[in-house]
Amino acid sequence: MFGNDADFLLYLHRTHAAELRAEVAAERLARSVSRGTGRTWLGRRQPAGRTGDDRR
């Protein structure tokens, strides 16, 4: 498959570079997707939750 060490090193470099590009693309996509915290599936805001100290 590889004629010499240079071909093998070039293959490793290209593979690693492709993996890094895929990771960057996944992180960019994760940052671009809005987070739905504080909203229900209907799009309404959730009321503030109660803690145990607030109960009487």
N, C-alpha and C positions, 0 to 999 in steps of 0.2 A: 504494500500500500504506500509506504514512504520510501522514496529512493535514497534519502540520506537524512542526517540529523537536522539539516536546515529546513527540509520539507516538514518534518515532524514539529519543529519549533514554530514554524509559520502556522501550521494547523492548530497547535495549542493556543497561539496568540489570537487567531481568528475566532476560535471557539470561546475563549475567555471574553473577548471583546463583545461577541454576540450575547453572552450571558449578562454582561454588565449593561448592555443596551436594553435587554429585556427587563432587568430589574428597575432601571431608570424609568422605562415606559410604564411599568406597573405602579411605581410610586407616584408618577405624574397623574395617572388615571385615578388612583386612590385619593389624591389631593383635590382633583377636579370634581369628584362626585360629592354633592352636598350631603351633609350629615343630617339625618332627620331627628335629631335629639330634641325633645320637648314638643314633638308633634305626634298625633295619632295617625292612623292610616287614612283618616278622613281629612287630614290637614289642619286640624284644630289644635291649638296650644293646650298642653296639659296643665291643670292647676297644680300649684306647688304642693308637694307631698308633705304629709305630717310626720313628725318624729314622735317617738314615745313620750317625750317631755311635754308636748303640746296638749296631750289628752288630759281631761279632767276627771 
